Amino acid sequence: MLLYVLDSDGSSPGRQGFFMAVNARGEMRGSIGGGIMEHKFAELAKETLRILPARGPVIKTQFHDKKSAANQSGMICSGKQTILQYIVREPDRMAIRLLISSLEQEKNGVLQLSPSGISFNPAFPLFDYEFQYKNEEDWIYREKTGFKFKLSIIGGGHCALALSRLMRPMDFFIRVYEDRGQLYTLEENEAAHEKIIVNDYSELEKLLEPGPDHYVVIMTMGYRTDDIALKAILGKEFAYLGLLGSAFKTQKMIEEYRKEGIPVEWLERINAPAGIAVKSQTPEEIAVSIAAEIIHIKNKYR
């Protein structure tokens, strides 16, 4: 059985797009928010598969409030979530194969769930999630599959390695750009999906496409290469643009750019120094501070 959060509201622990799969032996993968609610639905799925494998899809709304008159989830975090219980059927096999193939090729597509079953469209979606509901016989849920975000790390050193490892599970397609060949930290970086050697960081002008789902962190080996990288993407709009370095170095760069006449409104969008202020020292701590800042911006503005 596939358990899918079709919609959510308020402080619900299970957000739209959360999902898990449960088989008749009770084996499971994924999550719909955890806690007593998830345990309840997992046990229900196991029991349903054991005694009633032919049942059609069921939609249930759960309220995370013990004062609710009905459909209490058993949790008190407030909010609500709408959960689909869907028993995967033989006719769904082809759509699932197409979805898996698309994911393996790191492409985007559209997963669709409805009373008629599971379908998959390899076309590029214009949305992340869409849910329309009239009644249990007339509803549709669509979701963008594949990576929803891009993270470009400029520089392949120790901090880039730590940040790649930390961001890998977070639905980001990670590219690392480096101008030094045979750099051992780049060779060790198995978390990045793609590693690109450039002759010069000025090539980023053509390599980095702007966009609301594109996050960029500049962390090259020094001031000169940071400057080349920043000027290569001058004027481009990203969801996040961070510059690693000390407060003194980064503010000095920004001030020099102001004097050169670079538009202030663009300079103000640079997170310099990158990362939240936690007095980070090691590459791992620096990666945590930058990841936290990226997540904050991603979730605040979506």
Secondary structure by P-SEA (a helix, b strand, c coil): cbbbcccccccccccccccccccccccccccccccaaaaaaaaaaaaaaaccccccbbbbbbbcccccccccccccccbbbbbbbccccccaaaaaaaaaaaaaabbbbbbbbccccbbbbcccccccbbbbbcccccbbbbbbccccbbbbbccccaaaaaaaaaacccccbbbbbbcccccccccccccccbbbbbcccccccccccccccbbbbbbcccaaaaaaaaaaaccccccbbbbbccaaaaaaaaaaaaaacccaaaaaacccccccccccccaaaaaaaaaaaaaaaaaacc
